[in-house]
């Protein structure tokens, strides 16, 4: 199979995949539901963070984080929820993808809980003021929301978090050893007159004054 650079032994069929990993258990095969039941609602109400997966009309994929106070995602009924679109860097990758391809995947997280909630469905970009007003923070109503029609919900097991130790402080990196994000951005953009110092100042201003 061509097109994957240095990779030579590429799995090209589900049959090959099953030969290596086998088939899911009856529990896994039957854990998906098609609506937000009380358990899903409770999980979302306690979640301060989620990851949105979208793709454009050509299938080019994107994953984007969203976060706010627990319960910031508004549940309308057992088939519909809304994610507020807060101020960001104006790339609008998720939004522009949804405009041409409505398919969406969500992963909700709760700190310290290693199982995640996954939701798949179809999305649209909304400006319904009666809905958006319910997600106002500090008097600021989001200009847009991502409306999601739920098609599939299920719990994802804890193994990724157990392996990574993400919620375990003793596994966290030492202070000062993580990447210098301001320098990373400055080196990536390579624009005259934009130094790591200027990027850091701009980020701090954005984080301080333009969260909502």
N, C-alpha and C positions, 0 to 999 in steps of 0.2 A: 504494500500500500504506500503510495507516494504522498508527498506534501507535508511530512512531519519531520523534516530535517534529519537530525542525527538518530532518530528512533527507528530501529530496524524490526523489532518483534512487536507489532501492533495488533491488539485484539480487535477483530473486525466483525464479530457476531456474538449474539447472546449465548449461542451454544458454547462457544469458547469460554465465555464468562462463567457460565454455570458449571462447566467442567472444573474450573478453579475454585469457585466459592459455593457451589451448591444452590439450593432453593431456600427461600425464606420459610420460617416456621409458620404453623397455622395462626399463631398470635400475630405475627408481623403481617401476614397476608390479610388479616381481617381487622386491623387496627384503624384503618382510615374511615372517617365519617364525612358526610357531605354538608354538615351545618355546624354552627357554633352552639354546642350544648352548654350546660352549666359549668362544666369543667374548663372548657375552652374560654368561656367568658371570664371565669375567675382568674385563669392564667393571664389573659390579656390585661385585666384590671390591675394586676400586680407587676406587669412588665414595663420597665422604663426604657427598653432598648429593643430594636428589631433591625433586621437586614432585609432590604428589598432587592429582589432579583428581577430584572427586566431584559428585554432584547429588542433590537430595532427590526425593521422590515426584512433585513437580510440575515437575521439571526445572530448578529453581533451582540454579545451579552454584557451586562453590567450589573454589579452588586453595589448597593449603597446603604450606609447606616442611617438610622433615624433614632433619636433619643429625646426624652423629656421626662417629666414627672410620671411615676407609675400610673397607668390608666390613661395616658395621653391619646391613645387610639380610641376613637369613639365607636361604640357598637350600636348600630341602629336596630337590627333584629338578628334572627338566627342565620341569615344569609348575607348580611351587608355590614361592612365596617368602613370607617374613614380615617385616613392618616393625614394629619395636618402638615402642610408644607410650610415650614418656617424659613426665615431668611438664610440664604447660603451663599455660595460663590457665583451663582447665576449661570452655571453650566447647564443645570436642569436636565441632566442625563436621564434620570428615571422618567421625568415628565415627558420629555420629547420622545422617548421610546414608547411610552404608553399611548401617545397620540397616533402612532402608526402600528402598534402591536399591543393588544390589550392583555396578553398573557402575563401573569405576575406570580412570583413566589415570595413568601415571607417566612422568616425565622424569628420567633419571639424568644427573648432571653429574660430570665430573672436572676439577679446576682445570688450566688451561692447554690442555686439549683442547677444541677448538671444536665437534666433532661430539658430539651427545648420543644417548643410548639411550632410545627410547620403548617402553613396554610397556603394553598394554591388556588388560583381563580382567575378572574378577568377584572381588569381595572379601567377606570376612566378618570379624567381630570374634572373636578367639580368646582362650582362657585356658588353653591346653594348657601345663602347667607344664614338661613335658619339653622343649618347644620354647623357651619363654620363658627358661628357665634358661640356655640357650646364648647369650642376648643380654644377660646381666647385666653391669653396669658398676659397678666399685667395690663389689661385693657386693650391688648392688641389682637385683633382677629386675623387669623391666617388668610391670605389673599386667595389661596387655592387649597384644595384637598385632593387626596387620591382616594377615590371611592372604589371599594373592592367588593365584587360579588363572589362569595365564597363557594368553591366547588369541592374542596378536599381539605380535611384537617387531620393531623395525626401527631402523636408524640414521637420525638426522635430520642433514641437512647443516649445515655450519659458517657459513652466510651470516649468521644472526642475530648470532652472536658476532663475526664479522668486521666487520659494520656497526657494532655497538655498541662494539667495542674492550674488552669486559668484562674480559678477562684481561690487558690491556696497561696496565701502571702509568702510562705517560705519558698515558693517556686518563682516568685517575681524577681525581675532583674534588680540589681543594686542601683541606687540613685546615681545618676550621672553616666550610666553605661548605655542608655537607650539612644537610638539615632537622633541626631540633631536635625529636627524637621525644618527649621528655617534655612539651614545650609543646604539641606537636601532639595528644597524647593528652589532656592536661588541657583543651584547648580543645574537643575532641570530646565528652568526657563531660559537661562543664558541670555538675559536681556541687559543691555548697557545701563549702568547706573542702579541696578537692583542688586543689593548686597544681602547677605544673610541678616545683617543688623536691621535693614529696612524691612525685610520680610517678617522678622520677629516682631518688630513694632506694629506692622500692619495686622498681623495675626492677633496680637494682644488687644489692639483697638477693636477688632471685629468681635473677639470673644467677650470683651467688656461691654461694648455698646450696641451690638447688633445681634443678640441672641434671639430676639423676638421682633 
